[in-house]
Amino acid sequence: MKSKLKELTSRSNGMGYEQRKFKLKQYKQYIHGWINYYKLADMKSHLQSTDEWLRRRIRMCIWKYWKRIKTKLTNLVKCGIDKSKVWEWANTRKSHLRRSKSPILHRAITNENLRRAGYPFLNDYYSKFYRK
């Protein structure tokens, strides 16, 4: 499952926001089947760690999609990040995956923003099927 998610959230596949969301939503049936198969086992912690990893990959794709420094600046300011830190983080030379773990990007692209944008969350599917 994780390898398929990694393929869908690859930085080099050239997908935009909408196409990536569409592909992940199509993958929803596979996720439902996987959760139904393993629902007897208590896999909440495993699914939670996979979900955190998936959100990090999505943040990485969004950060990569904001290619230019000017785009990063404007989008981070739109998200409500302090202007003194925005310049510093928009000009960073660190890798996309490393930036996706940064506290600034977590404040800019919150889980609620991702949920509102339509990205799937594995824990949401699990909580629908498995109630303790």
C-alpha positions in Angstrom: 0.0 0.0 0.0 2.8 2.4 0.9 4.6 1.8 -2.3 1.5 2.7 -4.3 1.0 5.9 -2.3 4.6 6.8 -2.8 4.2 6.4 -6.5 1.1 8.6 -6.5 2.8 11.3 -4.5 6.1 11.3 -6.4 7.7 14.7 -7.0 8.6 13.8 -10.6 5.4 12.6 -12.0 4.2 16.1 -13.1 0.7 15.9 -11.6 -1.0 19.0 -10.5 -3.2 19.5 -7.4 -6.4 18.3 -9.0 -5.0 15.3 -10.8 -3.2 14.1 -7.7 -6.4 14.4 -5.6 -8.3 12.6 -8.3 -5.8 9.7 -8.4 -5.8 9.5 -4.6 -9.6 9.4 -4.5 -9.6 6.6 -7.1 -7.2 4.8 -4.8 -9.9 5.0 -2.1 -11.4 1.7 -3.1 -8.1 0.0 -2.6 -7.8 1.6 0.9 -11.4 0.5 1.8 -10.6 -3.0 0.8 -7.3 -3.0 2.7 -9.0 -1.6 5.8 -11.9 -4.2 5.6 -9.4 -7.0 5.3 -7.4 -6.0 8.3 -10.2 -4.4 10.4 -10.2 -7.3 12.9 -6.6 -6.4 13.9 -6.0 -3.2 15.9 -4.0 -1.3 13.3 -4.9 2.2 14.4 -1.3 3.2 15.3 0.1 1.7 12.0 -2.6 3.5 10.0 -1.9 6.8 11.9 1.8 6.7 11.1 1.0 5.9 7.4 -1.4 8.8 7.4 1.1 11.2 8.8 3.6 10.0 6.2 1.1 10.5 3.4 0.3 14.1 4.6 4.0 14.8 4.6 4.3 13.6 1.1 1.4 15.8 0.0 3.0 18.8 1.6 6.2 18.0 -0.2 4.3 17.9 -3.5 2.7 21.2 -2.8 6.0 22.8 -1.8 7.5 21.5 -5.1 4.6 22.8 -7.0 5.3 26.3 -5.7 8.5 26.4 -7.8 9.7 29.9 -7.6 10.7 31.9 -4.6 8.2 34.6 -5.3 5.4 32.0 -5.5 6.5 30.5 -2.2 6.6 34.0 -0.6 3.1 34.9 -1.7 1.6 31.6 -0.8 3.1 31.5 2.6 2.0 35.0 3.3 -1.6 34.0 2.1 -1.4 31.2 4.6 -0.8 33.6 7.5 2.9 33.1 8.2 4.9 36.0 9.6 6.7 38.0 6.9 10.1 37.9 8.7 10.1 34.1 8.5 8.6 33.8 5.1 11.7 35.2 3.3 14.0 32.9 5.3 11.9 29.8 4.5 11.2 30.6 0.9 14.9 30.9 0.1 16.0 27.7 1.9 18.2 25.2 0.0 17.1 22.2 1.9 15.3 19.3 0.2 11.6 19.3 -0.5 11.0 16.3 1.8 12.9 18.0 4.6 10.9 21.2 4.2 7.7 19.3 4.3 8.5 18.4 7.9 9.1 22.0 8.9 6.9 23.7 11.5 6.3 26.7 9.2 4.9 24.4 6.4 2.8 22.6 9.0 1.2 25.9 10.0 0.8 27.0 6.4 -0.7 23.7 5.1 -2.6 22.4 8.0 -4.5 19.1 8.1 -7.7 21.0 8.0 -6.6 22.8 4.9 -5.7 19.4 3.3 -9.1 17.9 4.3 -11.0 20.9 2.9 -9.0 20.6 -0.3 -10.3 17.1 -0.7 -7.2 15.0 0.0 -8.1 11.6 1.6 -7.2 10.7 5.1 -6.7 7.1 6.0 -7.8 7.5 9.6 -11.1 8.9 8.4 -11.8 5.7 6.5 -10.7 3.5 9.4 -12.9 5.3 11.9 -15.9 4.7 9.6 -15.4 1.0 9.5 -13.9 0.2 12.9 -15.6 1.6 16.0 -14.4 0.3 19.3 
